[in-house]
Every structure is written in structure tokens, then in C-alpha cells.
Amino acid sequence: MKFNKDRFSMATFFLLLSWVVPSGAFAQTADVKIKDVSTAENTAIFIEKNVERVQSRTPREYEIVDGTEEIIGDPSNDEAVARKNWKTACNEWRSTMKELNKATILALNCGRPKKEKESYNISFESVGVYKLRVRIRDEVAPKKK
């Protein structure tokens, strides 16, 4: 069988053409007329077909913030006293977090204490974990007319 170069290139051309032409047939057009849109301030215009996604763009008033903080008790020669010092530091941290954040605390945990020994002194340390609901947006101002 003899290979025909002209025939191969024509077949390749028609094959590529069959892939390109139908893909253009599915394109959609949008007829959007934007008139009387004030551009005095920052303006963003979104055109979307998916209604759920548009609704998710509504500004949120709150955001969940989580973080960690190291809690260290005062060192002592006695392990029981050192653990009591850690417990005191934990309680102080909790009360400070509650005082500063009022009713926005979702989770507050001092963590598990870990014993640290340095020469004759023993101290307990842990990583406190918190989760807060923080207001990121003030009340929405009424729209201007």
C-alpha cells in the first residue's frame, strides 16, 4: 500500500475542522445594556447565570477566627505546685479571653499540659485553642435615593 501525502493532509484538515466548527455552535451571546450606572465610586458589575453563587456574594457580617496561644505556668521545685501554677495561668487566660470577647467565644480550651523540666525547676506548658465569631461588617447603611 502506497502512502498518499496529499490525501493524509486533507484528511487531517477535515478532522481538525470537524472539531473546531461545532464548538463554536455552543457559544452563548449576552445582550446587556448598562446605562445610568454611577461610576463615581468603585463599581463592579457581575453577570452570572447561577443564582446560588450570586446569593453567596452577599456581604457577611461575621467571620469565624481561630487561633492558638501558649500557656505557661510559673516554675516550681514541686511538681504538684507547678501543675497548680499552670492551672492558675489557664484560668487567667480563659477569664481574659472571656472578658475581651464577651459573647463571641465559640470554643475555648487550654489544651493538655506538658511537663517541662529545667535543672531543678518544673513547669507545665500547653497550647490553648480558641474559636471566635468576629463582626467584620457594621450594620448595613440604608441605600441613598
C-alpha positions in Angstrom: 0.0 0.0 0.0 1.3 3.4 -1.0 1.2 6.4 1.4 -0.5 9.4 -0.2 0.8 12.6 1.4 -1.9 14.9 -0.1 -4.7 12.6 0.9 -3.4 12.4 4.5 -3.1 16.2 4.9 -6.7 16.7 3.6 -8.0 14.0 6.0 -6.2 15.7 8.8 -7.6 19.1 7.8 -11.2 17.8 7.7 -10.7 16.1 11.1 -9.5 19.3 12.7 -12.2 21.2 11.1 -14.9 18.9 12.5 -13.6 19.6 16.0 -13.4 23.3 15.6 -16.6 24.2 13.9 -19.1 22.5 16.3 -17.5 24.0 19.4 -18.4 27.5 18.2 -22.0 26.5 17.8 -22.5 26.2 21.5 -21.3 29.7 22.4 -23.9 32.0 24.0 -24.4 35.6 23.5 -25.5 38.1 26.0 -27.3 41.3 25.3 -26.6 43.5 28.3 -27.2 47.2 28.2 -25.6 49.2 31.0 -27.0 52.6 31.3 -27.2 55.1 34.1 -24.7 53.3 36.3 -22.9 55.7 38.5 -19.1 55.3 38.4 -18.4 57.9 41.0 -17.4 55.2 43.4 -15.9 51.8 42.9 -18.3 49.8 40.8 -18.4 46.2 40.0 -20.9 44.5 37.7 -21.3 40.7 37.7 -23.3 38.8 35.1 -23.9 35.3 36.2 -26.4 32.6 35.4 -26.0 30.6 38.6 -28.4 32.2 41.2 -27.0 30.3 44.2 -23.5 31.7 43.5 -24.8 35.3 43.3 -26.6 34.9 46.6 -23.4 33.7 48.2 -21.8 37.1 47.4 -24.0 38.9 49.8 -21.7 40.5 52.4 -21.2 38.6 55.6 -21.5 40.3 58.9 -19.4 37.8 60.9 -16.3 35.7 60.3 -15.0 32.7 62.3 -11.5 33.3 63.6 -9.5 30.5 65.3 -6.1 30.5 66.8 -3.7 29.3 69.4 -1.8 30.7 72.4 0.9 29.3 74.6 0.0 28.9 78.3 2.9 28.5 80.7 2.6 28.1 84.4 5.2 29.5 86.9 8.1 27.1 87.6 8.4 25.4 90.9 10.6 22.7 92.6 7.4 20.7 93.4 5.5 19.1 90.5 2.1 19.5 92.2 2.7 23.2 92.8 3.9 23.6 89.2 0.8 21.9 87.9 -1.3 24.2 90.2 0.5 27.2 88.7 -0.3 26.1 85.2 -4.0 25.7 86.2 -3.9 29.2 87.5 -2.4 30.5 84.3 -5.0 28.6 82.3 -7.9 30.1 84.4 -6.4 33.6 83.9 -6.2 33.1 80.2 -9.8 31.9 80.0 -11.1 34.8 82.0 -9.1 37.3 79.9 -10.4 35.8 76.7 -14.0 35.9 78.0 -13.6 39.5 79.2 -12.1 40.7 75.9 -14.5 38.9 73.6 -17.8 38.9 75.6 -20.3 36.7 73.9 -18.4 35.9 70.7 -16.5 32.9 72.0 -17.4 29.6 70.3 -14.7 27.4 71.7 -12.0 27.9 74.4 -9.6 25.2 75.5 -6.4 25.3 77.5 -5.1 22.1 76.0 -3.3 19.3 77.7 -0.4 20.4 80.0 3.1 19.1 79.2 5.8 18.9 81.8 9.0 20.8 81.2 12.0 20.3 83.4 14.9 22.7 83.6 17.5 21.9 86.1 15.6 21.8 89.5 12.5 23.7 88.3 9.4 22.0 86.8 6.8 23.9 84.8 3.8 22.9 82.8 3.1 24.3 79.4 0.2 23.9 76.9 -1.2 25.3 73.8 -4.6 27.0 74.3 -7.0 26.9 71.3 -9.8 29.4 70.7 -12.5 30.0 68.1 -14.3 33.3 68.0 -17.1 34.8 66.0 -15.9 38.3 65.0 -18.1 41.0 63.5 -16.4 42.1 60.3 -19.1 44.4 59.0 -21.2 47.1 60.7 -24.9 47.3 60.2 -25.8 47.9 56.6 -26.4 51.6 55.9 -29.7 52.5 54.2 -29.4 53.0 50.4 -29.3 56.5 49.1 -32.2 57.6 46.9 
